[in-house]
Amino acid sequence: MLKFTARSHRGCRREKNEDRFYVPPENGPFLFAVADGMGGHAAGEVASSIAIDLLEKKYLEQLQTLQQRDLQGCQLFLQELIREANDEILTAQRQNRDFEGMGTTLTTVILVGNELLVGHVGDSQVHLLNEEMCLQITEDHSLVAVLVKNGEINPEEAYTHPQRHLLTRALGTISSYKVDFYTVKPQNGDYILLCTDGLTSMLRPEQIKEIINRCQNLDLAADELIKQANNYGGLDNITFVLMRVD
């Protein structure tokens, strides 16, 4: 069983919020998502909205069958969903020149039995947290992630690198793309954090872990994460879903 709460904040510097998120009905299959839009004139929010609106539509259409699917079936559902979202964003670009260059990250989490299946494109992140650790499950599709992996910069330098916002993979940027999938089996009392980079660019993993463990209550922890991310500058939109396994 998962308990969850969600937050989305414009931050301190951005004029609008281009992030979107999805959480399920309380008694529905547990499917969550965040999308961080980018590019175009007013189009970042268009791209992220296309992705999340399609996810909600597909979720409601397949509500009954989704509960019966195994890991492989849920992965096929997410693969098709993300492919369709990519196609819809590309179509919107072709139909409206103001939308040219728009795109979005899309990271999804679905509970399958006692395992979590993650589908991921972009630099939004999923973390598994408890009192001892903060483990990033996803790998960022970004230039700085490549530089860190290749040993050209260290992880701390990635936070201030001038090209830290450049993505190597996002929906709507190319007609051919790849979705990364991960599975994780959380234990009772573990927290799962699904977030856009507006949170993780302001707060280090240890700070996030300390806040969550100190507050314990999901809503108090969520409010404190927003507060502290803004205290540290709030340079981007801040959106996340915080879950606890009970």
C-alpha positions in Angstrom: 0.0 0.0 0.0 1.2 3.5 -0.8 0.4 6.8 0.9 1.2 9.8 -1.1 1.1 13.6 -1.5 2.0 15.9 -4.3 3.2 19.5 -4.8 3.9 21.9 -7.7 5.3 25.4 -7.3 6.4 28.0 -9.7 9.5 28.7 -7.8 11.1 32.1 -7.2 12.4 33.0 -10.7 10.1 31.6 -13.3 7.0 33.6 -14.5 4.9 30.5 -15.0 4.8 26.8 -14.0 5.6 24.5 -17.0 5.6 21.4 -14.8 2.7 19.0 -14.6 2.0 15.9 -12.5 -0.5 13.1 -12.1 -1.6 11.1 -9.1 -4.3 8.4 -9.1 -7.7 8.3 -7.3 -7.2 7.1 -3.7 -8.7 3.6 -4.6 -7.3 3.3 -8.1 -4.2 1.5 -9.4 -1.2 3.4 -8.2 0.2 5.3 -11.2 2.1 8.5 -10.8 3.9 10.9 -13.2 5.8 14.2 -13.4 6.5 16.1 -16.6 8.9 19.1 -17.0 8.1 21.1 -20.1 10.6 23.2 -22.1 11.1 25.2 -25.3 8.9 27.2 -27.6 7.2 30.5 -26.7 4.5 29.4 -24.3 4.9 25.8 -25.3 6.7 24.1 -22.4 3.5 23.9 -20.5 1.7 22.7 -23.6 4.1 19.8 -24.1 4.0 18.7 -20.4 0.2 19.1 -20.5 -0.1 16.9 -23.6 1.9 14.1 -21.9 0.0 14.2 -18.6 -3.5 14.6 -20.2 -2.8 11.6 -22.4 -1.6 9.6 -19.4 -4.8 10.4 -17.5 -7.0 9.5 -20.5 -5.2 6.1 -21.0 -5.3 5.4 -17.3 -9.1 5.9 -17.2 -9.7 3.9 -20.4 -7.7 0.9 -19.0 -8.5 1.3 -15.3 -9.9 -2.2 -15.0 -7.3 -4.1 -17.0 -4.4 -2.2 -15.5 -5.0 -3.7 -12.1 -4.7 -7.2 -13.6 -1.4 -6.7 -15.5 2.0 -8.1 -14.5 5.3 -6.2 -14.8 5.6 -7.0 -18.5 2.1 -5.9 -19.2 2.5 -2.6 -17.3 5.8 -2.0 -19.1 4.0 -2.4 -22.4 1.3 0.0 -21.2 3.9 2.7 -20.3 5.9 2.1 -23.5 2.8 2.7 -25.6 1.7 5.7 -23.5 5.0 7.4 -23.8 5.2 6.7 -27.6 1.8 8.3 -28.1 2.7 11.3 -26.0 5.9 11.8 -28.1 3.8 11.5 -31.3 1.2 14.0 -30.1 3.8 16.6 -29.1 5.5 16.2 -32.5 2.1 16.6 -34.2 1.3 19.8 -32.2 4.6 21.3 -33.3 3.8 20.6 -37.0 0.4 22.2 -36.6 1.5 25.3 -34.8 4.8 27.1 -35.5 4.7 28.7 -32.0 5.2 25.2 -30.6 8.4 24.4 -32.6 11.1 23.2 -30.3 8.9 22.3 -27.4 9.4 19.1 -25.4 9.0 17.6 -22.0 10.5 15.1 -19.7 8.1 12.3 -18.6 8.8 10.0 -15.7 6.2 7.5 -14.4 5.9 5.2 -11.5 3.4 2.3 -11.3 2.9 -0.1 -8.4 2.8 -3.7 -9.6 2.2 -6.1 -6.7 5.0 -5.2 -4.2 7.3 -3.8 -6.9 7.6 -0.3 -8.5 8.0 -0.1 -12.2 9.6 3.2 -13.5 9.4 4.5 -17.1 11.7 7.4 -17.7 12.6 9.9 -20.4 14.5 13.1 -19.5 16.1 14.5 -16.3 13.3 14.2 -13.8 14.2 11.7 -11.1 13.0 8.9 -8.9 14.6 8.3 -5.5 14.2 5.6 -2.9 14.8 7.0 0.6 14.9 5.7 4.2 16.8 6.6 7.3 20.0 5.2 6.0 20.1 6.2 2.3 18.9 8.2 -0.6 19.3 6.2 -3.8 18.6 7.7 -7.2 16.8 5.0 -9.3 16.8 6.8 -12.6 19.7 8.0 -14.7 19.4 11.6 -16.0 19.3 12.0 -19.8 21.4 15.2 -19.7 24.7 16.5 -20.9 26.1 16.9 -17.4 25.1 13.3 -16.5 27.2 12.1 -19.5 30.1 14.3 -18.4 29.9 12.9 -14.8 29.7 9.4 -16.1 32.8 9.9 -18.3 34.8 11.5 -15.4 35.0 14.9 -17.1 33.4 16.7 -14.2 32.5 15.6 -10.6 28.9 15.3 -9.3 29.1 18.6 -7.4 30.2 20.5 -10.5 27.1 19.3 -12.3 25.0 21.5 -10.1 26.6 24.7 -11.5 27.7 23.6 -15.0 26.6 26.2 -17.6 25.0 23.5 -19.8 23.3 21.6 -16.9 19.9 22.1 -18.5 20.7 20.5 -21.8 18.9 17.2 -22.3 20.1 14.3 -24.4 16.6 12.8 -24.5 13.1 14.3 -24.1 9.6 13.8 -25.6 8.9 15.9 -28.7 12.5 16.5 -29.7 12.9 13.6 -32.1 10.6 11.1 -33.8 12.7 8.2 -32.5 13.4 7.8 -28.8 14.1 5.3 -26.1 12.4 4.8 -22.7 14.4 3.5 -19.8 12.7 1.1 -17.4 13.6 0.3 -13.8 12.1 -2.0 -11.1 12.6 -1.5 -7.4 11.1 -3.5 -4.5 10.7 -1.0 -1.6 10.5 -2.1 2.0 7.9 -1.1 4.6 8.6 2.4 5.7 10.6 3.4 2.6 9.8 6.7 0.8 9.7 7.1 -3.0 10.3 10.6 -4.4 9.3 11.3 -8.0 10.4 14.8 -8.9 11.4 17.4 -11.6 14.8 18.9 -11.5 13.6 22.1 -9.9 13.8 20.2 -6.5 17.0 18.3 -7.0 18.9 21.3 -8.5 18.3 23.2 -5.3 18.6 20.5 -2.6 21.2 17.8 -2.4 20.1 14.2 -1.7 21.3 14.3 1.9 19.2 17.4 2.5 16.1 15.8 1.0 16.6 12.7 3.1 17.1 14.7 6.3 13.9 16.7 5.7 11.8 13.7 5.0 13.1 11.7 8.0 12.8 14.7 10.3 9.2 15.5 9.3 8.0 11.9 8.8 4.5 13.2 8.1 4.1 13.3 4.3 2.4 16.6 4.0 4.7 18.3 6.5 7.7 16.9 4.6 6.3 18.0 1.2 5.7 21.6 2.5 9.2 21.7 4.0 10.8 20.5 0.7 9.1 23.3 -1.2 10.0 25.9 1.4 13.7 24.9 1.4 14.0 24.6 -2.4 12.8 28.2 -2.6 15.0 29.3 0.3 18.0 28.0 -1.8 16.9 30.1 -4.8 13.9 28.4 -6.3 15.5 28.8 -9.8 13.1 26.5 -11.6 9.6 25.1 -11.2 9.4 22.6 -8.3 7.1 19.5 -8.7 7.1 16.2 -6.9 5.1 13.3 -5.7 6.2 11.9 -2.3 5.1 8.4 -1.4 5.5 6.1 1.6 5.2 2.3 1.6 2.9 1.1 4.4 
